[in-house]
Structures are given as C-alpha cells and as structure tokens.
Amino acid sequence: MQKILHKFDQIFAVEFQDEKIFKYAVPFEDNRYYDIAINRFQEALKDPNDTHIDSIYFLWLLDLSIIHFEYSIYAKLILNDEKLATKHLSLATEYGYLCLEYGSQSCGCFKDKNPFIIVNKATFILSSLLLTGNVKAFEGIGNHLIDSLNGQSCIIKKGYQKSTISWFILKLYSVYFNKEITLHTLLQPKDTFPYDEVLKHWDTDNVNDVTKFIELLCDAHIAQAQLDYAIHYKEQYSDNDDERDPFGMTYKELFLVSLYQLPFEILTWLRLRELKGLSNPTTFSHPLMNTPLAKMFLELKTPLPKPTDLPYAKELLAKLKEVCPQIVVDS
C-alpha cells in the first residue's frame, strides 16, 4: 500500500511541475486557468444593459471552485502557507456552493437547457461544504442533489450509474437526513462491497467496526484512484479512445489527481457520525488516512470563514435574478 501511495506522490509532483504556469503560479492571479475563467466573466458582464445569461455560467463557477481548491492544496503542501491554503479552500467551497445552489434554483429558467453538473464534481463540493463546517449549506445542497435524482430538480440529472464514491456520499446523505431516493433502482448502481456494509452500519456505536470499515473504504478508494489514473494517463499520453459516459466525457470518479490521496468520502462519513454524537477512532493505521491531504482536513479548524470578496459573484447573481426571478439570493 505504501508503494502505491508513493506512486501517487510522484504523480502529484508531476502535476505540480507540469501545471506550474496554468494552475500553480505565484501569485495566484498569474495563473492562466484563473485568467481564462475571469476573462469569461468580464466578457459576459461588461455590458450592464445585456441581461443575457444561460446555464454555462454555472460551469464557469464550477471551474473557479476547482481552480481555487487545487491552489489551496498547492499552498498547503508546497508553499507551506496555512493562511493562503485556508483562503483558497474557503473560496473554492463558496464558488461551489453558488454553482449548485443557484444552478438548482434555476432549473427551467433557460430556453436551451437546464444547468447540469456531473455527479462526481457535485458530490465532492457537497462533501467539501461539510468538511469545512458549513452544515447548513451541506444540507441545502444535498437536498437539491437528491431532488435531482428524484426528478424534482435538474442539477445532476439522474446521477451516473457507474459512479461509486459519489453514490456512496449521496446515500449517506439520504440515510442521515432520512430523505428517500426514489429514482428507479434500475438507474441506481448496485450497492457493492464495502459501501453496502458501511451504509447498513453507518451509525454503529462499535468503534472497532468503524476502524474495520475505514480500512476497507481506504482500500476501495485506492483501487478507484488506480482505475482513474489509468484513464488520466491515457488522456495525457495516448491517442486511444476511452470509454465515454452518456454526456460525451471520459468519466473519472476521482477527477483530480489530488483526490487520489484525499479520502473525502470517509471523512464525510466520519463527520456525519460526529454530528450524530457517535464516537470515531482518534488514530488511523491505514496510510491513506495519514497522508498530508487527509491530515489537512482532519486538522482543519471549522467552520471556515466565508470569503469577504468573491469576484464577479454579485454581478452574476444580479443578472441571474433578472432571468430567473423565482430564485432566492442569500443576503
């Protein structure tokens, strides 16, 4: 297991080096991906008399969320700057929240198509809200995602049957909040080991069982990471076509290489147990739970403060309100 995690370390090092200009420039504002994202907003919002807005705006918010999340990891692991890491993590979760909250509220507003965020990215944002201490936002976004599965909203459509971690998180949410998933069982993935066992016993008061389940979930996470890296490697270095999902994209459950060493689904489960007043292990033997990324979230002081400045968010929501008057914008 240590050998596999060491390989992930090497993959991560290559990521930092290859994307130095595009994602990890210092200062942050010099990053090319960030510049591209901001230019999109500037172009779309530059004419105050132009009220055109459509579902693509929510994908731009998603892009900003991911860009800030990746930079928070870089600030923590490479720059060793705790304050900077916390700042960008806060920005990432807030942009992610806006994406899913107002994307969900905007279902039916647009002439061409509804807002849509693929399920793995939506559930990662959902987990991030909980892990950074925003329980109220976590509950609200979780309701939107379950409503989408049940045909009462649109943001993740019916999910994706081949997803693993994503469905585990959605079903954890379902059992914790007692919000039933009524999506036809043929459209849901079959519960597989070890996720099925954890879901059956998610609120056990036997800490030894929790430890056992953590070990199993860690192994499952690493196995998923290996599968997703194989796809990532082919995308980077091969001309061969990969299996495509129904939306025309190569699907990777762990869509960022940083997630290979971040067992966010396990941390989500443990946090839900804490909220229920249940005891969790205080130390972990599995190396995945002792990676710098896992420790970053285990040691995170929550709740994170909301960012005082969220570029272009107010302007976007003002335009959105004109097109979708039914949405309720947080004060």
C-alpha angles and dihedrals in degrees: 000000000000089000091056092047090049088055088053088052089056092048089051092050090053089049092054092048098044094046097041093120100033101044112003108044119139117258098037094229089067093066113118095218090052091048091052092049094049092046089057091057093044091052093047096045102036095096108064090195093055108090095177113134132154143174094282089076090073091056088054090054088050090052091053091049092054094043091054093044093054091047091051088057091049092049091051101043104030107022092035088217109145095182093051092046091052092047094054094042089054090050091048094053093045094051088046091051092051090049095054099033098050094031087058093045089050096060107133095016100102127074098218108036144339123257111270132186119183112249100245092056093043094052092046089055089047091054092045091057091055095043091052091051102255097131095161092055090044091056094046095049092043089056090052092051094049090046088054091053089049094051095251095107138017114222099108096014106212095333121241120289095212095056117108113178091036093057091045090057093045092050092046088055090047095054095041095052095030090235107150122226105222096179108130111271091234088065093049124080117253111258105252133191128307096012093058093054094047091050091051092050102025092129098043116146091212106102091192089061090049089053090050092050091048090056091050094046091049091054090048091050092052091048089052091048091054091052092048093046089055088058091043091051092051091049091053102039110017137066093209118118117243129212108282126215122229091271095058097255132115102252120225117173089205096045097180126054089227088066092063089080098032112085092196093159090058092046089050091053092048092048091051089051089052091052088053090052096250125144122248132191113276095208132034131213098194111094092223089066089052100052116119089250094053090047091049090063097035090056096039114128106228150241095040113219115252113254113262092214124040107175115230095353096112092046092049094049091048090056091043091054090056092054096036107032091173094069118104111221117207113245 
